[in-house]
Each structure stands twice: as structure tokens, then as C-alpha cells.
Amino acid sequence: MNIIGHKNIFLTISAILVATSIAAMIFWGIKPGIDFTGGSFLEVEFLNERPSSDELEKSLSGLGLGNIIIQPYGEKGAVFRFKNIDEKTHREILSLLDNL
């Protein structure tokens, strides 16, 4: 295959793909993750079996943590993502989860 001889075709395809990507970012935007928006990330492993995600969310709903994202992992673990919190709220979360 003569790549150098067909460089204009390959450059045109690349330019179209780059332009399409830029247009998609302009129209639909990029949803930044917790790294850019700020927030807290808490990884917990329960001693007994893990409560359901609904139970976990219900027990933490009174703390005003905003949008709580709960991702179960393994057999007994869970990962929580929510707005940025202080140490006092962190301790309250751990005590609530300890009672489940």
C-alpha cells in the first residue's frame, strides 16, 4: 500500500474525524467526573453482608449529601460518591453505615 502517495486521502479522513469530535463536544458537551467537579469518594467494606443500595441511600439521605452514587463491589463492599464533605459529616456517615 502506498501510504505517502495517498496522504491527502488519509489527512482528509483524519480532519473529518477531528472535526466530528470537536462538533460532538460542542453540541453534547463533556460531563466532567469527580476529579474536576469536586466531591468525596468513600470506599466501605461491610463485616456482614452488604445492605441493598436503596437501604444505603435511604440511611444517608438525611445528611444533605446531594446526588449520592453508590456502586457495589465485591461481595461486601460499596463505593460512595457525593458532594464534598467535612470531617464531622464523614464521621456521621461512618456511624450511620456502622449501624446497618
N, C-alpha and C positions, 0 to 999 in steps of 0.2 A: 504494500500500500504506500502510495506516495503522499506522505503527510504534508511535507513542505510545499508540494505543488498544489495542494488543496487547502492551504492555510486560510484563505478567505472564507471558505465554507465553514471551517471549524471556528474561526473567530466570530462569524455571524451567529452560529448556533450558541456559542458562549455568551455573546452580547444579548441575545434574546432571553436566555435563561437568567442572566443577571438582571435584566430589565423586568422580567416577570417577577422575580424575587423581591425586588425593590417595590414594585407596584403592590404586591401582596402585603408587604409590611405597611405600606401607606394606607391601604384600604382596611385591612383587618387588624393591624397593629400587632404588637408583641406583648404577651402577658408576662410581666416580669415575675420571677419567683421570689421566694422569701429572702434570697440573698440581696435583692435590690429594693424590696418594699419594706423591709424590716419586719420583725416579728420574732417569735420564740419557737423553738423546736425542742420538744421534750420526748425522750425515749424511756419507756417504762416496761419493766418485766414483772408480771404478777407471780406471786408464790403459788397460788392455786390456779384454777382455770381462769382464762381471760373473760371478763364480762363482755356483753354484746356492745357494739358501737353505739347503739341507741341508749343503753344504760349509762355508758361513759359520758356521752354528750349531755344527757339529762342531768347527771350529777354535777357537771361543770357549768351548766347554763346560767346559774345564779351569780357567777363571778364576773360577768361582763367581759368575756374574752373575745368578743366579736365572732367572726366566722371561724369555727373550730373544724379542723380537718383531722380525722382520725384514721390512721392506716394500721390495720393489724399486721403483725409479722410473727413468724414462727408459731409455736404452739401457745405461748403465754405472753407475748409482747405486744406493745402498741406504740405507735409514734403519733404525737400530737403536734399540730401546727396551729398557732393562733397569734394574735397581736402581741406586741412587745409588753412584757410584764416586769414588775419589780420583784425583789426577793420575798416580800411579805406575801404577795399573790402566789408566788412559786411554792411557798410552804403550805399555803391553803390548798392548792391543787394537790400536792402530795398527800396531805392529810385526808382529803376527800377520797382520793384514789386508794389510800390505805384502808379505808373503811368499807370498800366494796368487796 
